[in-house]
């Protein structure tokens, strides 16, 4: 009888021996496990592709679009900083180096004549609007053009400007299309909210009450414009509640001004608070202004 080698005999023999010795199925080797896992992953990918093709031909396109959008966002982000870099280098070349002595003096000390309180709105930038060098102004950008006696960074800036820098003028600037004023005018009084925005704009409630009392028959947009200017005057009165500001105003060492910047028509209106004819009484809140000018 001839003998033939069976390649599978040894494999079956050892598998049978393992069953007899260990009494259970043999564990897969690392290579076999990897092979099975790869097969499962391949099957999963194939099933997802089949599912995507069954559901909609736009799924693949949507994935490609999302990837392209992500790449575009990254490129745009770098483009923004690249633009900032060029603008900074342009500032250094045309402003800093051409006025090197001025900037060297600023490194030693600052002595501005004006403190400007303006809105944080990106459309309002006093130095750019007036084309002033930065040594002329000491500024504070707050949420909206309001100055109220309370524990805020604006108060600290006021104290430093008046008592340390001894500025001669404080200018509070409001502006057209103010989002804070629109929020204030459209806010329901009875709504109780923990929103930071409400806590922020409610500072101008007196300006809103004055506007409602004098301009209630006007359109909402006209009321907002009225309130934008009224909030400036309320801020001027609020400044007089700081004892060290009031003292310097009384002694003629400090003047308080209001300004309204209409960036839609590029006009500016300025006026000065008449201290002698004004009152900080919470109920009356009377104020008089003088030296009103209009730049157009």
Residue, then its C-alpha position, 0 to 999 in steps of 0.5 A: x500500500x502506497x503512503x501519501x502525505x496529507x498536508x492537513x493531517x498535522x494541523x488536525x492532529x495538533x488541534x485534536x491534541x490541544x482539545x484533549x489537553x486543555x479541554x477547550x477551543x484553542x485561542x487564536x494566535x496574534x496573527x490570526x486575530x489581526x487577520x480576523x480584525x482586518x477582515x471585520x474592519x474591511x467588511x464594516x467599511x464595505x457595508x458603510x460604503x454600500x449604505x452610503x450609496x443606497x441612502x443618497x449619492x450626496x453623502x460622499x459629496x457632503x463628506x468631501x465638502x466638509x473636508x474642503x471647508x475645514x481646509x478653507x477655515x485653516x487657510x483663512x485663519x492663517x490669512x488673517x494673521x498674515x494680514x495682521x503681520x503686514x499691517x503691524x510692519x506697516x505701522x512700524x515703518x510709517x508710524x513708529x520709526x517715523x515718530x521714534x522720539x515720541x514712542x521713546x518718550x511714551x516708554x518713560x511716561x504718559x501724559x494724555x489730556x483726554x480720557x475717552x470712554x467708548x463702546x466696545x463695538x468694533x465699528x467705534x475706534x476714536x483714535x482712528x476716527x480722529x487720526x490722533x496719536x496714542x499719546x493724546x488719549x487714555x481710553x477705556x472700551x466698555x460694553x456700551x458707552x456708559x459710565x456708572x458708579x460700580x465695581x467695574x474695570x471702567x471705575x479703576x480706569x477712571x480713578x487712574x486717569x483722574x487721580x494719577x494721570x490728572x487728565x483735563x477732559x473726560x469724553x463719553x462717546x455713544x454711537x449710531x446703531x448701538x446693539x446694547x441700546x436696542x437690547x435695552x429698548x426692546x427688553x421687557x421690564x418684568x422678565x427675570x433673567x440671569x443673562x449677563x447682557x441684561x445686567x449689562x444694559x440695565x445700567x441705562x434704564x434711566x435713559x430708557x425711561x426718559x426716552x419713553x417719556x419724551x419720544x414714545x410716539x416715535x418709531x422704535x428706530x427713532x426711539x433707539x437713536x434718542x436713547x443712544x444720546x440720552x444714555x450719554x447724558x446719563x453717563x455724564x451725570x453718573x461721572x459726577x457721583x465719583x467724589x474725586x471727579x466732582x471735586x475736580x469739576x468744581x475746581x475747574x480742573x476737569x471738564x466732562x463732555x459727551x460725543x455722538x458718532x454716527x458712523x453711517x453718515x460719518x458725522x460727529x456731535x460733541x457737547x460739554x456738561x454744564x456743571x452749574x446747571x446740572x443735578x445728580x439727584x436720582x429723581x430729577x437727574x437734571x442736566x444742562x449742556x453747552x458748547x454743542x458742535x456738529x462735525x460733518 
